[in-house]
Amino acid sequence: MNSPQHSPLGQTTVYLDQYDAALLFPIARAIKRAEIGLSGALPFLGADMWSAFELSWLNLRGKPQVALAHFTVPCETPNIIESKSFKLYLNSFNNSRFADVDAVKARLRADLSEAVWRAVDKHASHAAAASALDASAPPSIGVTLLLPELFDREPIQELDGLSLDRLDVECTHTTPAPQLLRVVPDEAPVSEVLVSNLLKSNCPVTGQPDWASVQISYSGAPIDQERLLQYLVSFCNHNEFHEQCVERIFMDLWARCQPTRLAVYARYTRRGGLDINPFRTSYAQALPANVRMARQ
């Protein structure tokens, strides 16, 4: 089984400029999910939304082509893709010739689908996830390529919601502290959206910081906002991949605050020309628009 320690992270790397799908390094979700009490059917839907800003290839005459790319990986897939391996894989397109943009798109979708579903019966996984949440089968890998004539249509937008960062709180925890989470007693149920720009965790291999903004949408007893902010800040010395942090936040809120509905969405700052933006929701809804924030 692939583990983060065996990935290209933190290792001297030879950058290949000829297409090579073998560069993709999938890591199983199951081990980290077991840490937060997840096994079998998932209590959430969602996806990991990636953006790539350094995609290039050659046309059949050898002329470089460039594009922005958006990828959507359903959370039901058994594997994530380690981000440095994703960068190396995308770089391998640089001196490789493709007939047209559709050929590039098809190659990306085929390779990513193989990696995230590797060594798993995806039909069985789909059936279990759909049955658990009474939803339709989850979508396949999504790939969108934007050519230069569309670059100026790419907006920048901050997350909507009431900012938790307005609160003047003392922060003393530096690893995830779910015991901080609680609801306000004897208050009427609410539906609200809360946001913070202060989520930070670290790469589990290199220790490099990963900054993110997070949006929490829920219905139910009102969550104590000061303690929620303290909880989010407590991730500051925590070593975990982006997707795993978001699932940990979701499960901690789900267990401690017991909302009737919950969605957690984080947008992480870019590294190596890639950003990762996981979204998890307790109920079927459309994915957020993959719109980057100012610091992405």
Secondary structure, 3 states (H helix, E strand, C coil): CCCHHHCCCCCCCCCCCCCCHHHCCEEECHHHHHHCCCCCCCCCEEEEEEEEEEEEEECCCCCEEEEEEEEEEECCCCEEECHHHHHHHHHCCCCCECCCHHHHHHHHHHHHHHHHCCCCCHHHHHHHHHHHHCCCCCCCCEEEEECHHHHHHCCECCCCCEEHHHCCCCCCCCCCCHHHCCECCCCCCEEEEEEEEEEEEECCCCCCEEEEEEEEEEEECCECHHHHHHHHHHHHHCECCHHHHHHHHHHHHHHHHCCCEEEEEEEECCECCEEEEEEEECCCCCCCCCCECCCC
